[in-house]
């Protein structure tokens, strides 16, 4: 027993013992069951396994900034070794994030928040710059000759999604309307179908994630315009990739969300153990583009929960 106790003491001093295992908390606005956020969580889980740390993933059951702020407050009270957060609404979440910083908890933001993380005291951001990604989508539509389009927003109030639509409109340079829909599949499908029927002249549609893209696919089929209208989305899902392979969509913007879950856990672990951080405080994971030409290459990785 004395020898075992001595070895445990040595391991703890070296930072490898269970007594020294780091514990991090991840709080995002997206649920782990969502097709996009499930890939983020897969990245979190894999990094936790490889780094030998504990990580808890928490999110509100719906897009709810009040509840998300409460989850961040609870995470701060739990005194983790580090915190990872998405920042879809800095006004709603800023006070809670700054409380973590004041408590000496290192914070890394992911996905949304590239424009605000510095002023909140967050160490770094891992994600894509949403306006730039949206603008790139608009430029592709413009190059294809699209002059009128609709941007379908499934989370009104999410600043990152607003930036995507704004960038899309600026990049396209034509007429772009914003269509707000709910995350309920049937309601979203019906709203998109009704819009298309009321606006037969619209030439393009951009959705801001699979939650909007999958209802849009059915809506386009319902009104007889699937494959006849320029259609693109942010982010990947099996249904999106299948539509791309069938040439029913033009492209999907890939922000490699697996990295958004994986990298912050690696960075926080290295920071806590050795004081190491990348020199750049923004690590861009996108935008990349998946098209009908390269969709097949990505499909196998989605089955593994990586893309």
Phi and psi in degrees as a GROMACS rama.xvg file:
@    title "Ramachandran Plot"
@    xaxis  label "Phi"
@    yaxis  label "Psi"
@TYPE xy
-63.241  -40.5431  UNK-2
-65.6307  -41.9993  UNK-3
-60.9299  -44.3662  UNK-4
-61.9577  -37.474  UNK-5
-64.7249  -43.3043  UNK-6
-65.5073  -39.9815  UNK-7
-63.6265  -37.366  UNK-8
-65.0371  -43.3596  UNK-9
-62.6486  -45.3913  UNK-10
-62.6566  -39.6867  UNK-11
-64.8073  -40.9034  UNK-12
-63.0257  -38.498  UNK-13
-75.3641  -10.9219  UNK-14
90.372  9.13593  UNK-15
-104.99  -8.72009  UNK-16
-76.0574  158.354  UNK-17
-63.6853  -25.5426  UNK-18
-65.4845  -23.3615  UNK-19
-104.549  9.03653  UNK-20
-62.8633  129.824  UNK-21
-76.6015  145.811  UNK-22
-126.413  123.327  UNK-23
-117.067  157.264  UNK-24
-125.958  135.08  UNK-25
-112.502  125  UNK-26
-124.395  117.129  UNK-27
-125.945  168.524  UNK-28
-86.8196  -0.846518  UNK-29
-115.196  137.887  UNK-30
-77.3667  147.096  UNK-31
-63.1039  -21.397  UNK-32
-80.9982  -15.3753  UNK-33
-65.5686  139.59  UNK-34
-58.6426  -31.1741  UNK-35
-76.2382  -52.3341  UNK-36
-73.0021  -20.5176  UNK-37
-64.0872  -32.8929  UNK-38
-71.5903  -38.02  UNK-39
-58.3432  -47.5839  UNK-40
-64.1489  -36.1236  UNK-41
-59.0322  -40.8958  UNK-42
-64.6796  -41.9776  UNK-43
-58.1639  -49.8418  UNK-44
-63.4118  -40.4871  UNK-45
-67.1568  -41.7503  UNK-46
-64.6294  -40.3044  UNK-47
-60.1645  -42.136  UNK-48
-63.8681  -46.1035  UNK-49
-71.2301  -33.6731  UNK-50
-86.5637  -12.0297  UNK-51
69.7523  41.6851  UNK-52
-125.135  165.575  UNK-53
-99.0639  137.527  UNK-54
-138.073  133.997  UNK-55
-111.122  131.981  UNK-56
-105.314  124.416  UNK-57
-130.6  145.262  UNK-58
-159.46  150.03  UNK-59
-67.2277  157.08  UNK-60
-72.4034  -20.6636  UNK-61
-137.433  175.169  UNK-62
-71.2299  97.6516  UNK-63
-140.845  103.776  UNK-64
-71.5862  -31.2907  UNK-65
-64.1565  -46.9301  UNK-66
-66.0001  -38.3273  UNK-67
-64.6992  -40.4642  UNK-68
-60.8305  -38.692  UNK-69
-64.6932  -38.5311  UNK-70
-65.7471  -37.9813  UNK-71
-66.8991  -42.9209  UNK-72
-59.2665  -42.5137  UNK-73
-65  -37.2213  UNK-74
-64.81  -42.1182  UNK-75
-61.5562  -42.3244  UNK-76
-63.4415  -27.8307  UNK-77
-77.7488  -9.29712  UNK-78
54.0835  58.2677  UNK-79
-73.2031  169.16  UNK-80
-74.5265  -19.1071  UNK-81
-168.374  160.303  UNK-82
-133.624  136.962  UNK-83
-117.126  129.965  UNK-84
-137.573  150.603  UNK-85
-95.2562  153.766  UNK-86
-128.751  74.2565  UNK-87
-73.737  -19.5261  UNK-88
-148.033  98.1689  UNK-89
-65.4333  -33.1649  UNK-90
-64.0297  -38.6256  UNK-91
-80.6182  -30.6509  UNK-92
-108.353  -14.2749  UNK-93
-55.5194  -45.8547  UNK-94
-61.3111  -41.737  UNK-95
-67.4891  -40.3979  UNK-96
-66.7576  -42.2102  UNK-97
-65.58  -29.9221  UNK-98
-64.5377  -37.6402  UNK-99
-64.5133  -43.5222  UNK-100
-62.7792  -44.636  UNK-101
-63.7862  -27.9227  UNK-102
-80.031  0.297083  UNK-103
82.5815  16.5425  UNK-104
-91.8325  119.393  UNK-105
-66.0781  134.052  UNK-106
-122.862  135.275  UNK-107
-121.681  133.166  UNK-108
-97.9599  150.794  UNK-109
-133.886  157.341  UNK-110
69.3917  -73.3551  UNK-111
-119.469  144.598  UNK-112
122.745  9.17939  UNK-113
-60.1142  -28.0022  UNK-114
-90.2918  -7.89825  UNK-115
-127.721  -11.0689  UNK-116
-60.9077  -36.5171  UNK-117
-62.8979  -45.3077  UNK-118
-70.7098  -14.8328  UNK-119
-90.9462  -3.81631  UNK-120
87.2026  12.2344  UNK-121
-74.197  139.902  UNK-122
-61.5761  -47.7451  UNK-123
-162.61  167.995  UNK-124
-126.128  137.535  UNK-125
-120.892  115.08  UNK-126
167.523  -155.06  UNK-127
-122.908  156.741  UNK-128
-84.2044  111.9  UNK-129
-64.1614  -40.2664  UNK-130
-61.355  -44.9342  UNK-131
-62.873  -41.1004  UNK-132
-65.1236  -42.5991  UNK-133
-63.4571  -39.5478  UNK-134
-64.3794  -38.9128  UNK-135
-63.0971  -37.8131  UNK-136
-64.6  -42.757  UNK-137
-62.4756  -39.0847  UNK-138
-65.1804  -35.1061  UNK-139
-67.3821  -40.4499  UNK-140
-64.5744  -42.9311  UNK-141
-60.1104  -42.9516  UNK-142
-63.9595  -26.3439  UNK-143
-85.8045  0.462577  UNK-144
90.2331  10.4388  UNK-145
-76.0394  130.331  UNK-146
-114.621  -21.2396  UNK-147
-132.406  132.592  UNK-148
-149.6  166.962  UNK-149
-126.217  138.827  UNK-150
-108.527  116.141  UNK-151
-92.3563  116.475  UNK-152
-106.947  115.218  UNK-153
-94.0852  -3.36387  UNK-154
-139.505  75.8814  UNK-155
-62.7365  132.159  UNK-156
104.548  -14.5993  UNK-157
-82.2962  109.262  UNK-158
-58.2276  -37.4108  UNK-159
-60.4739  -40.2515  UNK-160
-71.0363  -36.8538  UNK-161
-59.8302  -39.7809  UNK-162
-66.6876  -35.4743  UNK-163
-61.3942  -46.7545  UNK-164
-64.7035  -40.9221  UNK-165
-63.3542  -45.7065  UNK-166
-62.73  -39.7325  UNK-167
-60.0166  -46.3778  UNK-168
-63.8269  -42.3019  UNK-169
-67.7871  -38.9965  UNK-170
-69.7246  -36.1648  UNK-171
-77.2581  -37.3539  UNK-172
73.1003  7.92269  UNK-173
-113.453  -153.535  UNK-174
-88.2296  120.846  UNK-175
-129.22  122.246  UNK-176
-101.751  152.406  UNK-177
-102.63  125.184  UNK-178
-111.459  112.246  UNK-179
-84.5618  128.451  UNK-180
-129.83  167.422  UNK-181
-94.6131  167.195  UNK-182
-80.1977  -9.3513  UNK-183
-67.0759  127.423  UNK-184
-57.9603  -50.91  UNK-185
-64.4825  -44.2075  UNK-186
-63.1404  -41.8066  UNK-187
-65.4047  -44.8549  UNK-188
-59.0397  -46.1844  UNK-189
-65.7579  -39.1018  UNK-190
-65.2666  -41.1252  UNK-191
-68.6565  -43.1303  UNK-192
-61.5043  -43.8392  UNK-193
-62.5077  -40.4353  UNK-194
-62.7808  -45.838  UNK-195
-63.8759  -35.4763  UNK-196
-70.0247  -34.3356  UNK-197
-78.4892  -20.3425  UNK-198
-128.312  71.086  UNK-199
-65.7389  -15.6209  UNK-200
-87.264  -4.95351  UNK-201
-66.1607  135.403  UNK-202
-106.59  -11.1786  UNK-203
-152.482  152.789  UNK-204
-138.526  131.219  UNK-205
-120.664  125.657  UNK-206
-105.206  158.752  UNK-207
-104.667  14.8152  UNK-208
166.255  168.989  UNK-209
-58.2147  -29.2777  UNK-210
-60.6116  -30.117  UNK-211
-95.5211  -32.2499  UNK-212
-68.206  -42.3594  UNK-213
-66.5691  -43.8232  UNK-214
-62.678  -35.5343  UNK-215
-63.8397  -37.287  UNK-216
-58.652  -46.3118  UNK-217
-68.0344  -37.9445  UNK-218
-63.7366  -43.3304  UNK-219
-63.4433  -39.3  UNK-220
-66.6536  -38.9843  UNK-221
-63.2379  -37.2641  UNK-222
-96.1527  7.15855  UNK-223
74.8483  27.5889  UNK-224
-120.566  9.76413  UNK-225
-66.5929  124.671  UNK-226
84.6103  -4.55514  UNK-227
-110.302  -2.58987  UNK-228
-132.181  142.818  UNK-229
-63.9204  128.046  UNK-230
-140.878  127.398  UNK-231
-145.134  164.704  UNK-232
-146.262  161.27  UNK-233
-84.915  142.109  UNK-234
74.0983  160.206  UNK-235
-110.255  155.132  UNK-236
-162.815  159.176  UNK-237
-52.8567  -42.5866  UNK-238
-66.0354  -34.8855  UNK-239
-66.6322  -45.2201  UNK-240
-66.7273  -37.2527  UNK-241
-63.1956  -41.5977  UNK-242
-65.8306  -37.3687  UNK-243
-64.3112  -44.4676  UNK-244
-63.1199  -32.3984  UNK-245
-84.1618  0.743903  UNK-246
62.7886  33.0941  UNK-247
-91.4378  -10.454  UNK-248
-130.466  156.553  UNK-249
-87.2516  -44.3561  UNK-250
-166.944  162.918  UNK-251
-127.583  138.914  UNK-252
-88.6411  118.837  UNK-253
-102.269  116.463  UNK-254
-101.183  11.7681  UNK-255
49.9006  61.1594  UNK-256
-66.7374  -18.2735  UNK-257
-56.9481  -40.6584  UNK-258
-66.447  -30.5083  UNK-259
-67.646  -26.815  UNK-260
-87.1497  -39.1278  UNK-261
-73.8392  -51.6724  UNK-262
-63.653  -42.4465  UNK-263
-59.9615  -34.6551  UNK-264
-68.09  -40.4187  UNK-265
-63.5947  -47.1918  UNK-266
-62.7577  -44.2654  UNK-267
-65.0264  -38.216  UNK-268
-62.8976  -47.3662  UNK-269
-65.8913  -35.558  UNK-270
-66.765  -44.2422  UNK-271
-71.5467  -35.3215  UNK-272
-82.3782  -38.8947  UNK-273
-129.794  -3.09631  UNK-274
74.782  23.8545  UNK-275
-97.5656  137.94  UNK-276
-145.234  149.355  UNK-277
-59.3373  152.16  UNK-278
-68.6368  -35.2266  UNK-279
-85.7322  130.99  UNK-280
-86.8542  0.882826  UNK-281
-125.279  119.699  UNK-282
-107.292  110.026  UNK-283
-83.0089  127.913  UNK-284
-105.018  -2.71926  UNK-285
-166.15  177.601  UNK-286
-92.2616  145.235  UNK-287
-119.084  166.077  UNK-288
-125.56  128.268  UNK-289
-105.347  127.816  UNK-290
-124.095  173.58  UNK-291
-56.3405  -25.6403  UNK-292
-73.968  -31.5576  UNK-293
-119.191  9.87132  UNK-294
-60.549  -39.9079  UNK-295
-59.371  -35.2501  UNK-296
-64.7577  -27.4986  UNK-297
-91.4229  -25.2053  UNK-298
-58.4066  -43.9388  UNK-299
-62.5548  -34.6252  UNK-300
-73.4058  -28.3852  UNK-301
-68.0286  -32.9523  UNK-302
-64.6301  -25.2047  UNK-303
-92.4442  -0.146835  UNK-304
75.4039  25.4131  UNK-305
-105.981  -30.6664  UNK-306
